[in-house]
Amino acid sequence: MKAPLCCPNCKTNRTRFNVIKQTATSVKVNPETGTIEKQYESGEEEPFHITYNGPPARIQCASCGLIENERTFQSFAT
Protein backbone atom coordinates (compact mmCIF):
# COMPACT_ATOMS: atom_id res chain seq x y z
CA MET A 1 0.00 0.00 0.00
CA LYS A 2 1.79 3.04 -1.28
CA ALA A 3 -1.24 5.08 -2.31
CA PRO A 4 -3.89 6.93 -0.28
CA LEU A 5 -7.09 5.02 0.51
CA CYS A 6 -10.67 6.18 0.98
CA CYS A 7 -13.73 4.02 1.61
CA PRO A 8 -16.21 4.17 -1.30
CA ASN A 9 -19.06 3.16 1.01
CA CYS A 10 -18.86 5.52 3.99
CA LYS A 11 -16.88 8.11 1.94
CA THR A 12 -15.17 9.66 4.97
CA ASN A 13 -12.69 7.07 6.29
CA ARG A 14 -9.16 7.69 5.00
CA THR A 15 -7.14 6.37 7.94
CA ARG A 16 -8.60 3.20 9.53
CA PHE A 17 -8.39 -0.04 7.53
CA ASN A 18 -7.76 -3.75 8.05
CA VAL A 19 -5.51 -5.65 5.64
CA ILE A 20 -6.82 -9.19 5.13
CA LYS A 21 -4.10 -11.47 3.77
CA GLN A 22 -5.36 -14.34 1.66
CA THR A 23 -3.52 -17.62 1.40
CA ALA A 24 -4.98 -20.40 -0.72
CA THR A 25 -4.46 -24.08 -0.01
CA SER A 26 -5.32 -26.53 -2.79
CA VAL A 27 -7.08 -29.63 -1.46
CA LYS A 28 -9.07 -32.62 -2.67
CA VAL A 29 -12.22 -33.25 -0.61
CA ASN A 30 -14.19 -36.49 -0.22
CA PRO A 31 -17.61 -35.76 -1.78
CA GLU A 32 -19.51 -37.92 0.74
CA THR A 33 -17.88 -37.01 4.04
CA GLY A 34 -16.33 -33.63 3.29
CA THR A 35 -12.99 -34.64 4.77
CA ILE A 36 -9.78 -33.54 3.11
CA GLU A 37 -8.24 -36.46 1.24
CA LYS A 38 -5.19 -34.71 -0.17
CA GLN A 39 -3.45 -31.36 0.22
CA TYR A 40 -1.50 -30.32 -2.87
CA GLU A 41 1.82 -28.54 -2.89
CA SER A 42 2.29 -25.68 -5.32
CA GLY A 43 2.63 -26.99 -8.86
CA GLU A 44 1.48 -30.57 -8.21
CA GLU A 45 -2.25 -30.02 -8.77
CA GLU A 46 -4.13 -32.55 -10.88
CA PRO A 47 -5.77 -31.78 -14.24
CA PHE A 48 -8.98 -29.72 -13.93
CA HIS A 49 -7.71 -28.16 -10.69
CA ILE A 50 -7.26 -24.44 -11.29
CA THR A 51 -4.86 -22.75 -8.91
CA TYR A 52 -5.88 -19.59 -7.05
CA ASN A 53 -4.94 -16.42 -8.91
CA GLY A 54 -6.77 -13.77 -6.90
CA PRO A 55 -5.29 -10.86 -4.97
CA PRO A 56 -2.87 -11.65 -2.13
CA ALA A 57 -4.70 -9.22 0.17
CA ARG A 58 -8.01 -7.39 0.50
CA ILE A 59 -8.83 -4.23 2.42
CA GLN A 60 -11.60 -3.78 4.98
CA CYS A 61 -12.84 -0.36 6.07
CA ALA A 62 -12.54 -0.27 9.86
CA SER A 63 -15.48 2.16 10.06
CA CYS A 64 -18.25 0.50 8.03
CA GLY A 65 -16.82 -3.00 7.39
CA LEU A 66 -16.76 -2.92 3.56
CA ILE A 67 -14.30 -5.47 2.12
CA GLU A 68 -12.95 -4.86 -1.40
CA ASN A 69 -9.77 -5.04 -3.45
CA GLU A 70 -7.15 -2.43 -2.63
CA ARG A 71 -7.58 -0.76 -6.05
CA THR A 72 -11.20 0.09 -5.25
CA PHE A 73 -10.15 2.08 -2.18
CA GLN A 74 -7.23 3.67 -4.06
CA SER A 75 -9.30 4.80 -7.03
CA PHE A 76 -11.96 6.35 -4.76
CA ALA A 77 -9.24 8.31 -2.93
CA THR A 78 -8.10 10.04 -6.12
PDB file of N, CA, C and O in Angstrom:
ATOM      1  N   MET A   1       0.838  -1.181   0.000  1.00  0.00           N
ATOM      2  CA  MET A   1       0.000   0.000   0.000  1.00  0.00           C
ATOM      3  C   MET A   1       0.877   1.235   0.000  1.00  0.00           C
ATOM      4  O   MET A   1       1.431   1.629   1.026  1.00  0.00           O
ATOM      5  N   LYS A   2       0.988   1.828  -1.155  1.00  0.00           N
ATOM      6  CA  LYS A   2       1.793   3.036  -1.284  1.00  0.00           C
ATOM      7  C   LYS A   2       0.952   4.216  -1.733  1.00  0.00           C
ATOM      8  O   LYS A   2       1.481   5.300  -1.977  1.00  0.00           O
ATOM      9  N   ALA A   3      -0.360   4.014  -1.845  1.00  0.00           N
ATOM     10  CA  ALA A   3      -1.237   5.084  -2.308  1.00  0.00           C
ATOM     11  C   ALA A   3      -2.289   5.383  -1.242  1.00  0.00           C
ATOM     12  O   ALA A   3      -2.595   4.521  -0.418  1.00  0.00           O
ATOM     13  N   PRO A   4      -2.846   6.600  -1.250  1.00  0.00           N
ATOM     14  CA  PRO A   4      -3.889   6.929  -0.278  1.00  0.00           C
ATOM     15  C   PRO A   4      -5.139   6.074  -0.509  1.00  0.00           C
ATOM     16  O   PRO A   4      -5.431   5.671  -1.634  1.00  0.00           O
ATOM     17  N   LEU A   5      -5.859   5.810   0.566  1.00  0.00           N
ATOM     18  CA  LEU A   5      -7.086   5.024   0.508  1.00  0.00           C
ATOM     19  C   LEU A   5      -8.255   5.848   1.016  1.00  0.00           C
ATOM     20  O   LEU A   5      -8.091   6.716   1.874  1.00  0.00           O
ATOM     21  N   CYS A   6      -9.440   5.571   0.480  1.00  0.00           N
ATOM     22  CA  CYS A   6     -10.667   6.176   0.978  1.00  0.00           C
ATOM     23  C   CYS A   6     -11.792   5.179   0.732  1.00  0.00           C
ATOM     24  O   CYS A   6     -11.876   4.589  -0.346  1.00  0.00           O
ATOM     25  N   CYS A   7     -12.651   4.988   1.721  1.00  0.00           N
ATOM     26  CA  CYS A   7     -13.734   4.020   1.607  1.00  0.00           C
ATOM     27  C   CYS A   7     -14.817   4.531   0.658  1.00  0.00           C
ATOM     28  O   CYS A   7     -15.338   5.629   0.856  1.00  0.00           O
ATOM     29  N   PRO A   8     -15.166   3.747  -0.377  1.00  0.00           N
ATOM     30  CA  PRO A   8     -16.214   4.172  -1.300  1.00  0.00           C
ATOM     31  C   PRO A   8     -17.619   4.023  -0.721  1.00  0.00           C
ATOM     32  O   PRO A   8     -18.579   4.523  -1.307  1.00  0.00           O
ATOM     33  N   ASN A   9     -17.754   3.351   0.408  1.00  0.00           N
ATOM     34  CA  ASN A   9     -19.060   3.156   1.014  1.00  0.00           C
ATOM     35  C   ASN A   9     -19.406   4.274   1.996  1.00  0.00           C
ATOM     36  O   ASN A   9     -20.427   4.944   1.840  1.00  0.00           O
ATOM     37  N   CYS A  10     -18.563   4.474   2.999  1.00  0.00           N
ATOM     38  CA  CYS A  10     -18.860   5.525   3.989  1.00  0.00           C
ATOM     39  C   CYS A  10     -18.302   6.881   3.572  1.00  0.00           C
ATOM     40  O   CYS A  10     -18.690   7.905   4.136  1.00  0.00           O
ATOM     41  N   LYS A  11     -17.399   6.907   2.593  1.00  0.00           N
ATOM     42  CA  LYS A  11     -16.881   8.114   1.939  1.00  0.00           C
ATOM     43  C   LYS A  11     -16.113   9.090   2.841  1.00  0.00           C
ATOM     44  O   LYS A  11     -15.722  10.163   2.382  1.00  0.00           O
ATOM     45  N   THR A  12     -15.894   8.748   4.087  1.00  0.00           N
ATOM     46  CA  THR A  12     -15.166   9.658   4.974  1.00  0.00           C
ATOM     47  C   THR A  12     -13.892   9.044   5.529  1.00  0.00           C
ATOM     48  O   THR A  12     -12.940   9.767   5.825  1.00  0.00           O
ATOM     49  N   ASN A  13     -13.854   7.718   5.679  1.00  0.00           N
ATOM     50  CA  ASN A  13     -12.695   7.066   6.285  1.00  0.00           C
ATOM     51  C   ASN A  13     -11.511   7.070   5.326  1.00  0.00           C
ATOM     52  O   ASN A  13     -11.587   6.525   4.225  1.00  0.00           O
ATOM     53  N   ARG A  14     -10.415   7.693   5.760  1.00  0.00           N
ATOM     54  CA  ARG A  14      -9.164   7.693   4.997  1.00  0.00           C
ATOM     55  C   ARG A  14      -7.998   7.157   5.821  1.00  0.00           C
ATOM     56  O   ARG A  14      -6.866   7.125   5.338  1.00  0.00           O
ATOM     57  N   THR A  15      -8.260   6.730   7.073  1.00  0.00           N
ATOM     58  CA  THR A  15      -7.143   6.366   7.937  1.00  0.00           C
ATOM     59  C   THR A  15      -7.258   4.998   8.603  1.00  0.00           C
ATOM     60  O   THR A  15      -6.231   4.438   8.986  1.00  0.00           O
ATOM     61  N   ARG A  16      -8.442   4.439   8.758  1.00  0.00           N
ATOM     62  CA  ARG A  16      -8.596   3.201   9.527  1.00  0.00           C
ATOM     63  C   ARG A  16      -9.039   2.055   8.623  1.00  0.00           C
ATOM     64  O   ARG A  16     -10.170   2.028   8.138  1.00  0.00           O
ATOM     65  N   PHE A  17      -8.114   1.098   8.405  1.00  0.00           N
ATOM     66  CA  PHE A  17      -8.388  -0.037   7.528  1.00  0.00           C
ATOM     67  C   PHE A  17      -7.784  -1.305   8.115  1.00  0.00           C
ATOM     68  O   PHE A  17      -6.851  -1.245   8.915  1.00  0.00           O
ATOM     69  N   ASN A  18      -8.319  -2.446   7.717  1.00  0.00           N
ATOM     70  CA  ASN A  18      -7.761  -3.750   8.051  1.00  0.00           C
ATOM     71  C   ASN A  18      -7.274  -4.389   6.758  1.00  0.00           C
ATOM     72  O   ASN A  18      -7.987  -4.394   5.755  1.00  0.00           O
ATOM     73  N   VAL A  19      -6.055  -4.931   6.785  1.00  0.00           N
ATOM     74  CA  VAL A  19      -5.510  -5.652   5.636  1.00  0.00           C
ATOM     75  C   VAL A  19      -5.744  -7.135   5.893  1.00  0.00           C
ATOM     76  O   VAL A  19      -5.257  -7.692   6.877  1.00  0.00           O
ATOM     77  N   ILE A  20      -6.500  -7.768   4.994  1.00  0.00           N
ATOM     78  CA  ILE A  20      -6.820  -9.189   5.130  1.00  0.00           C
ATOM     79  C   ILE A  20      -5.959  -9.947   4.136  1.00  0.00           C
ATOM     80  O   ILE A  20      -6.163  -9.846   2.926  1.00  0.00           O
ATOM     81  N   LYS A  21      -4.998 -10.706   4.641  1.00  0.00           N
ATOM     82  CA  LYS A  21      -4.099 -11.473   3.769  1.00  0.00           C
ATOM     83  C   LYS A  21      -4.764 -12.800   3.425  1.00  0.00           C
ATOM     84  O   LYS A  21      -5.292 -13.497   4.291  1.00  0.00           O
ATOM     85  N   GLN A  22      -4.725 -13.126   2.145  1.00  0.00           N
ATOM     86  CA  GLN A  22      -5.359 -14.341   1.659  1.00  0.00           C
ATOM     87  C   GLN A  22      -4.290 -15.350   1.268  1.00  0.00           C
ATOM     88  O   GLN A  22      -3.389 -15.045   0.486  1.00  0.00           O
ATOM     89  N   THR A  23      -4.398 -16.537   1.813  1.00  0.00           N
ATOM     90  CA  THR A  23      -3.522 -17.623   1.404  1.00  0.00           C
ATOM     91  C   THR A  23      -4.397 -18.797   0.997  1.00  0.00           C
ATOM     92  O   THR A  23      -5.254 -19.236   1.763  1.00  0.00           O
ATOM     93  N   ALA A  24      -4.182 -19.296  -0.196  1.00  0.00           N
ATOM     94  CA  ALA A  24      -4.981 -20.397  -0.719  1.00  0.00           C
ATOM     95  C   ALA A  24      -4.248 -21.709  -0.529  1.00  0.00           C
ATOM     96  O   ALA A  24      -3.036 -21.788  -0.727  1.00  0.00           O
ATOM     97  N   THR A  25      -4.986 -22.738  -0.146  1.00  0.00           N
ATOM     98  CA  THR A  25      -4.456 -24.082  -0.011  1.00  0.00           C
ATOM     99  C   THR A  25      -5.270 -24.994  -0.921  1.00  0.00           C
ATOM    100  O   THR A  25      -6.483 -25.115  -0.753  1.00  0.00           O
ATOM    101  N   SER A  26      -4.621 -25.627  -1.870  1.00  0.00           N
ATOM    102  CA  SER A  26      -5.316 -26.529  -2.788  1.00  0.00           C
ATOM    103  C   SER A  26      -5.516 -27.882  -2.113  1.00  0.00           C
ATOM    104  O   SER A  26      -4.563 -28.482  -1.616  1.00  0.00           O
ATOM    105  N   VAL A  27      -6.761 -28.358  -2.099  1.00  0.00           N
ATOM    106  CA  VAL A  27      -7.083 -29.626  -1.456  1.00  0.00           C
ATOM    107  C   VAL A  27      -8.039 -30.427  -2.322  1.00  0.00           C
ATOM    108  O   VAL A  27      -8.718 -29.883  -3.193  1.00  0.00           O
ATOM    109  N   LYS A  28      -8.080 -31.730  -2.068  1.00  0.00           N
ATOM    110  CA  LYS A  28      -9.071 -32.622  -2.670  1.00  0.00           C
ATOM    111  C   LYS A  28      -9.951 -33.104  -1.524  1.00  0.00           C
ATOM    112  O   LYS A  28      -9.450 -33.603  -0.516  1.00  0.00           O
ATOM    113  N   VAL A  29     -11.280 -32.952  -1.684  1.00  0.00           N
ATOM    114  CA  VAL A  29     -12.223 -33.255  -0.614  1.00  0.00           C
ATOM    115  C   VAL A  29     -13.055 -34.478  -0.987  1.00  0.00           C
ATOM    116  O   VAL A  29     -13.455 -34.630  -2.141  1.00  0.00           O
ATOM    117  N   ASN A  30     -13.315 -35.343  -0.020  1.00  0.00           N
ATOM    118  CA  ASN A  30     -14.190 -36.485  -0.222  1.00  0.00           C
ATOM    119  C   ASN A  30     -15.613 -35.972  -0.405  1.00  0.00           C
ATOM    120  O   ASN A  30     -16.113 -35.257   0.463  1.00  0.00           O
ATOM    121  N   PRO A  31     -16.287 -36.315  -1.517  1.00  0.00           N
ATOM    122  CA  PRO A  31     -17.614 -35.762  -1.779  1.00  0.00           C
ATOM    123  C   PRO A  31     -18.699 -36.251  -0.826  1.00  0.00           C
ATOM    124  O   PRO A  31     -19.730 -35.593  -0.688  1.00  0.00           O
ATOM    125  N   GLU A  32     -18.495 -37.380  -0.170  1.00  0.00           N
ATOM    126  CA  GLU A  32     -19.510 -37.921   0.736  1.00  0.00           C
ATOM    127  C   GLU A  32     -19.345 -37.431   2.165  1.00  0.00           C
ATOM    128  O   GLU A  32     -20.329 -37.117   2.835  1.00  0.00           O
ATOM    129  N   THR A  33     -18.103 -37.365   2.635  1.00  0.00           N
ATOM    130  CA  THR A  33     -17.876 -37.012   4.039  1.00  0.00           C
ATOM    131  C   THR A  33     -17.414 -35.577   4.228  1.00  0.00           C
ATOM    132  O   THR A  33     -17.574 -35.009   5.308  1.00  0.00           O
ATOM    133  N   GLY A  34     -16.840 -34.985   3.179  1.00  0.00           N
ATOM    134  CA  GLY A  34     -16.329 -33.625   3.291  1.00  0.00           C
ATOM    135  C   GLY A  34     -14.951 -33.533   3.899  1.00  0.00           C
ATOM    136  O   GLY A  34     -14.440 -32.432   4.101  1.00  0.00           O
ATOM    137  N   THR A  35     -14.338 -34.665   4.194  1.00  0.00           N
ATOM    138  CA  THR A  35     -12.995 -34.643   4.775  1.00  0.00           C
ATOM    139  C   THR A  35     -11.961 -34.413   3.675  1.00  0.00           C
ATOM    140  O   THR A  35     -12.167 -34.772   2.516  1.00  0.00           O
ATOM    141  N   ILE A  36     -10.862 -33.815   4.067  1.00  0.00           N
ATOM    142  CA  ILE A  36      -9.777 -33.540   3.113  1.00  0.00           C
ATOM    143  C   ILE A  36      -9.004 -34.830   2.879  1.00  0.00           C
ATOM    144  O   ILE A  36      -8.465 -35.429   3.809  1.00  0.00           O
ATOM    145  N   GLU A  37      -8.961 -35.245   1.608  1.00  0.00           N
ATOM    146  CA  GLU A  37      -8.237 -36.463   1.242  1.00  0.00           C
ATOM    147  C   GLU A  37      -6.789 -36.182   0.888  1.00  0.00           C
ATOM    148  O   GLU A  37      -5.903 -36.986   1.178  1.00  0.00           O
ATOM    149  N   LYS A  38      -6.552 -35.033   0.257  1.00  0.00           N
ATOM    150  CA  LYS A  38      -5.192 -34.711  -0.166  1.00  0.00           C
ATOM    151  C   LYS A  38      -5.005 -33.210  -0.169  1.00  0.00           C
ATOM    152  O   LYS A  38      -5.898 -32.463  -0.568  1.00  0.00           O
ATOM    153  N   GLN A  39      -3.835 -32.769   0.281  1.00  0.00           N
ATOM    154  CA  GLN A  39      -3.454 -31.359   0.218  1.00  0.00           C
ATOM    155  C   GLN A  39      -2.300 -31.251  -0.759  1.00  0.00           C
ATOM    156  O   GLN A  39      -1.261 -31.886  -0.579  1.00  0.00           O
ATOM    157  N   TYR A  40      -2.488 -30.437  -1.804  1.00  0.00           N
ATOM    158  CA  TYR A  40      -1.499 -30.321  -2.870  1.00  0.00           C
ATOM    159  C   TYR A  40      -0.464 -29.263  -2.532  1.00  0.00           C
ATOM    160  O   TYR A  40      -0.765 -28.238  -1.920  1.00  0.00           O
ATOM    161  N   GLU A  41       0.754 -29.539  -2.946  1.00  0.00           N
ATOM    162  CA  GLU A  41       1.815 -28.542  -2.889  1.00  0.00           C
ATOM    163  C   GLU A  41       1.709 -27.701  -4.151  1.00  0.00           C
ATOM    164  O   GLU A  41       1.055 -28.106  -5.113  1.00  0.00           O
ATOM    165  N   SER A  42       2.330 -26.560  -4.158  1.00  0.00           N
ATOM    166  CA  SER A  42       2.287 -25.679  -5.320  1.00  0.00           C
ATOM    167  C   SER A  42       2.895 -26.366  -6.531  1.00  0.00           C
ATOM    168  O   SER A  42       4.024 -26.854  -6.476  1.00  0.00           O
ATOM    169  N   GLY A  43       2.137 -26.404  -7.633  1.00  0.00           N
ATOM    170  CA  GLY A  43       2.628 -26.990  -8.859  1.00  0.00           C
ATOM    171  C   GLY A  43       2.312 -28.458  -9.044  1.00  0.00           C
ATOM    172  O   GLY A  43       2.574 -28.990 -10.123  1.00  0.00           O
ATOM    173  N   GLU A  44       1.768 -29.140  -8.061  1.00  0.00           N
ATOM    174  CA  GLU A  44       1.483 -30.565  -8.210  1.00  0.00           C
ATOM    175  C   GLU A  44      -0.017 -30.857  -8.351  1.00  0.00           C
ATOM    176  O   GLU A  44      -0.436 -32.006  -8.209  1.00  0.00           O
ATOM    177  N   GLU A  45      -0.824 -29.830  -8.628  1.00  0.00           N
ATOM    178  CA  GLU A  45      -2.252 -30.025  -8.771  1.00  0.00           C
ATOM    179  C   GLU A  45      -2.556 -30.961  -9.936  1.00  0.00           C
ATOM    180  O   GLU A  45      -1.784 -31.064 -10.889  1.00  0.00           O
ATOM    181  N   GLU A  46      -3.690 -31.636  -9.838  1.00  0.00           N
ATOM    182  CA  GLU A  46      -4.129 -32.553 -10.881  1.00  0.00           C
ATOM    183  C   GLU A  46      -4.813 -31.782 -12.007  1.00  0.00           C
ATOM    184  O   GLU A  46      -5.148 -30.610 -11.840  1.00  0.00           O
ATOM    185  N   PRO A  47      -5.023 -32.437 -13.162  1.00  0.00           N
ATOM    186  CA  PRO A  47      -5.775 -31.779 -14.239  1.00  0.00           C
ATOM    187  C   PRO A  47      -7.158 -31.358 -13.743  1.00  0.00           C
ATOM    188  O   PRO A  47      -7.731 -32.003 -12.865  1.00  0.00           O
ATOM    189  N   PHE A  48      -7.677 -30.302 -14.293  1.00  0.00           N
ATOM    190  CA  PHE A  48      -8.975 -29.719 -13.934  1.00  0.00           C
ATOM    191  C   PHE A  48      -8.974 -29.063 -12.558  1.00  0.00           C
ATOM    192  O   PHE A  48     -10.037 -28.737 -12.030  1.00  0.00           O
ATOM    193  N   HIS A  49      -7.812 -28.868 -11.978  1.00  0.00           N
ATOM    194  CA  HIS A  49      -7.707 -28.161 -10.692  1.00  0.00           C
ATOM    195  C   HIS A  49      -7.019 -26.828 -10.967  1.00  0.00           C
ATOM    196  O   HIS A  49      -5.804 -26.767 -11.151  1.00  0.00           O
ATOM    197  N   ILE A  50      -7.809 -25.772 -10.993  1.00  0.00           N
ATOM    198  CA  ILE A  50      -7.263 -24.443 -11.286  1.00  0.00           C
ATOM    199  C   ILE A  50      -6.692 -23.853 -10.000  1.00  0.00           C
ATOM    200  O   ILE A  50      -7.350 -23.853  -8.960  1.00  0.00           O
ATOM    201  N   THR A  51      -5.473 -23.358 -10.081  1.00  0.00           N
ATOM    202  CA  THR A  51      -4.857 -22.753  -8.906  1.00  0.00           C
ATOM    203  C   THR A  51      -5.425 -21.358  -8.669  1.00  0.00           C
ATOM    204  O   THR A  51      -5.901 -20.706  -9.598  1.00  0.00           O
ATOM    205  N   TYR A  52      -5.370 -20.909  -7.428  1.00  0.00           N
ATOM    206  CA  TYR A  52      -5.884 -19.593  -7.050  1.00  0.00           C
ATOM    207  C   TYR A  52      -5.034 -18.505  -7.688  1.00  0.00           C
ATOM    208  O   TYR A  52      -3.806 -18.554  -7.619  1.00  0.00           O
ATOM    209  N   ASN A  53      -5.678 -17.528  -8.306  1.00  0.00           N
ATOM    210  CA  ASN A  53      -4.937 -16.425  -8.906  1.00  0.00           C
ATOM    211  C   ASN A  53      -5.540 -15.082  -8.523  1.00  0.00           C
ATOM    212  O   ASN A  53      -5.418 -14.114  -9.274  1.00  0.00           O
ATOM    213  N   GLY A  54      -6.182 -15.010  -7.379  1.00  0.00           N
ATOM    214  CA  GLY A  54      -6.774 -13.768  -6.898  1.00  0.00           C
ATOM    215  C   GLY A  54      -5.755 -12.886  -6.197  1.00  0.00           C
ATOM    216  O   GLY A  54      -4.567 -13.205  -6.168  1.00  0.00           O
ATOM    217  N   PRO A  55      -6.216 -11.782  -5.635  1.00  0.00           N
ATOM    218  CA  PRO A  55      -5.292 -10.860  -4.972  1.00  0.00           C
ATOM    219  C   PRO A  55      -4.722 -11.458  -3.684  1.00  0.00           C
ATOM    220  O   PRO A  55      -5.401 -12.221  -2.997  1.00  0.00           O
ATOM    221  N   PRO A  56      -3.477 -11.113  -3.359  1.00  0.00           N
ATOM    222  CA  PRO A  56      -2.874 -11.650  -2.131  1.00  0.00           C
ATOM    223  C   PRO A  56      -3.457 -11.024  -0.868  1.00  0.00           C
ATOM    224  O   PRO A  56      -3.317 -11.579   0.222  1.00  0.00           O
ATOM    225  N   ALA A  57      -4.105  -9.878  -1.011  1.00  0.00           N
ATOM    226  CA  ALA A  57      -4.702  -9.217   0.165  1.00  0.00           C
ATOM    227  C   ALA A  57      -5.932  -8.431  -0.258  1.00  0.00           C
ATOM    228  O   ALA A  57      -6.058  -8.015  -1.410  1.00  0.00           O
ATOM    229  N   ARG A  58      -6.835  -8.236   0.695  1.00  0.00           N
ATOM    230  CA  ARG A  58      -8.005  -7.387   0.495  1.00  0.00           C
ATOM    231  C   ARG A  58      -8.027  -6.371   1.622  1.00  0.00           C
ATOM    232  O   ARG A  58      -7.375  -6.561   2.649  1.00  0.00           O
ATOM    233  N   ILE A  59      -8.771  -5.299   1.434  1.00  0.00           N
ATOM    234  CA  ILE A  59      -8.833  -4.226   2.415  1.00  0.00           C
ATOM    235  C   ILE A  59     -10.243  -4.169   2.992  1.00  0.00           C
ATOM    236  O   ILE A  59     -11.231  -4.290   2.267  1.00  0.00           O
ATOM    237  N   GLN A  60     -10.318  -3.983   4.310  1.00  0.00           N
ATOM    238  CA  GLN A  60     -11.602  -3.780   4.983  1.00  0.00           C
ATOM    239  C   GLN A  60     -11.611  -2.410   5.632  1.00  0.00           C
ATOM    240  O   GLN A  60     -10.667  -2.043   6.332  1.00  0.00           O
ATOM    241  N   CYS A  61     -12.677  -1.649   5.401  1.00  0.00           N
ATOM    242  CA  CYS A  61     -12.840  -0.365   6.074  1.00  0.00           C
ATOM    243  C   CYS A  61     -13.131  -0.647   7.543  1.00  0.00           C
ATOM    244  O   CYS A  61     -14.041  -1.412   7.859  1.00  0.00           O
ATOM    245  N   ALA A  62     -12.369  -0.038   8.437  1.00  0.00           N
ATOM    246  CA  ALA A  62     -12.544  -0.272   9.864  1.00  0.00           C
ATOM    247  C   ALA A  62     -13.679   0.567  10.433  1.00  0.00           C
ATOM    248  O   ALA A  62     -13.964   0.481  11.628  1.00  0.00           O
ATOM    249  N   SER A  63     -14.336   1.379   9.602  1.00  0.00           N
ATOM    250  CA  SER A  63     -15.482   2.159  10.063  1.00  0.00           C
ATOM    251  C   SER A  63     -16.803   1.473   9.724  1.00  0.00           C
ATOM    252  O   SER A  63     -17.660   1.307  10.591  1.00  0.00           O
ATOM    253  N   CYS A  64     -16.966   1.071   8.451  1.00  0.00           N
ATOM    254  CA  CYS A  64     -18.255   0.497   8.034  1.00  0.00           C
ATOM    255  C   CYS A  64     -18.182  -1.001   7.752  1.00  0.00           C
ATOM    256  O   CYS A  64     -19.221  -1.657   7.679  1.00  0.00           O
ATOM    257  N   GLY A  65     -16.968  -1.563   7.590  1.00  0.00           N
ATOM    258  CA  GLY A  65     -16.819  -3.000   7.390  1.00  0.00           C
ATOM    259  C   GLY A  65     -16.759  -3.458   5.947  1.00  0.00           C
ATOM    260  O   GLY A  65     -16.661  -4.660   5.700  1.00  0.00           O
ATOM    261  N   LEU A  66     -16.815  -2.544   4.974  1.00  0.00           N
ATOM    262  CA  LEU A  66     -16.756  -2.920   3.563  1.00  0.00           C
ATOM    263  C   LEU A  66     -15.431  -3.609   3.249  1.00  0.00           C
ATOM    264  O   LEU A  66     -14.369  -3.132   3.649  1.00  0.00           O
ATOM    265  N   ILE A  67     -15.494  -4.732   2.533  1.00  0.00           N
ATOM    266  CA  ILE A  67     -14.296  -5.467   2.118  1.00  0.00           C
ATOM    267  C   ILE A  67     -14.235  -5.460   0.594  1.00  0.00           C
ATOM    268  O   ILE A  67     -15.163  -5.915  -0.075  1.00  0.00           O
ATOM    269  N   GLU A  68     -13.138  -4.942   0.055  1.00  0.00           N
ATOM    270  CA  GLU A  68     -12.946  -4.856  -1.395  1.00  0.00           C
ATOM    271  C   GLU A  68     -11.462  -5.007  -1.710  1.00  0.00           C
ATOM    272  O   GLU A  68     -10.622  -5.081  -0.813  1.00  0.00           O
ATOM    273  N   ASN A  69     -11.155  -5.052  -3.022  1.00  0.00           N
ATOM    274  CA  ASN A  69      -9.767  -5.037  -3.454  1.00  0.00           C
ATOM    275  C   ASN A  69      -9.149  -3.680  -3.130  1.00  0.00           C
ATOM    276  O   ASN A  69      -9.854  -2.676  -3.023  1.00  0.00           O
ATOM    277  N   GLU A  70      -7.857  -3.659  -2.979  1.00  0.00           N
ATOM    278  CA  GLU A  70      -7.149  -2.425  -2.635  1.00  0.00           C
ATOM    279  C   GLU A  70      -7.354  -1.346  -3.687  1.00  0.00           C
ATOM    280  O   GLU A  70      -7.464  -0.167  -3.350  1.00  0.00           O
ATOM    281  N   ARG A  71      -7.407  -1.737  -4.968  1.00  0.00           N
ATOM    282  CA  ARG A  71      -7.577  -0.764  -6.050  1.00  0.00           C
ATOM    283  C   ARG A  71      -8.881   0.015  -5.936  1.00  0.00           C
ATOM    284  O   ARG A  71      -8.936   1.181  -6.328  1.00  0.00           O
ATOM    285  N   THR A  72      -9.921  -0.603  -5.411  1.00  0.00           N
ATOM    286  CA  THR A  72     -11.199   0.086  -5.249  1.00  0.00           C
ATOM    287  C   THR A  72     -11.061   1.239  -4.285  1.00  0.00           C
ATOM    288  O   THR A  72     -11.575   2.327  -4.543  1.00  0.00           O
ATOM    289  N   PHE A  73     -10.372   1.018  -3.173  1.00  0.00           N
ATOM    290  CA  PHE A  73     -10.153   2.075  -2.179  1.00  0.00           C
ATOM    291  C   PHE A  73      -9.198   3.144  -2.730  1.00  0.00           C
ATOM    292  O   PHE A  73      -9.378   4.334  -2.469  1.00  0.00           O
ATOM    293  N   GLN A  74      -8.184   2.716  -3.493  1.00  0.00           N
ATOM    294  CA  GLN A  74      -7.228   3.666  -4.063  1.00  0.00           C
ATOM    295  C   GLN A  74      -7.880   4.572  -5.097  1.00  0.00           C
ATOM    296  O   GLN A  74      -7.648   5.781  -5.098  1.00  0.00           O
ATOM    297  N   SER A  75      -8.695   3.998  -5.975  1.00  0.00           N
ATOM    298  CA  SER A  75      -9.300   4.804  -7.027  1.00  0.00           C
ATOM    299  C   SER A  75     -10.333   5.776  -6.454  1.00  0.00           C
ATOM    300  O   SER A  75     -10.522   6.858  -7.010  1.00  0.00           O
ATOM    301  N   PHE A  76     -10.997   5.421  -5.369  1.00  0.00           N
ATOM    302  CA  PHE A  76     -11.960   6.351  -4.762  1.00  0.00           C
ATOM    303  C   PHE A  76     -11.246   7.494  -4.057  1.00  0.00           C
ATOM    304  O   PHE A  76     -11.817   8.572  -3.894  1.00  0.00           O
ATOM    305  N   ALA A  77      -9.993   7.268  -3.632  1.00  0.00           N
ATOM    306  CA  ALA A  77      -9.243   8.308  -2.928  1.00  0.00           C
ATOM    307  C   ALA A  77      -8.711   9.383  -3.882  1.00  0.00           C
ATOM    308  O   ALA A  77      -8.376  10.485  -3.448  1.00  0.00           O
ATOM    309  N   THR A  78      -8.633   9.066  -5.173  1.00  0.00           N
ATOM    310  CA  THR A  78      -8.099  10.045  -6.117  1.00  0.00           C
ATOM    311  C   THR A  78      -9.173  10.874  -6.764  1.00  0.00           C
ATOM    312  O   THR A  78      -8.873  11.741  -7.584  1.00  0.00           O
TER     313      THR A  78
END
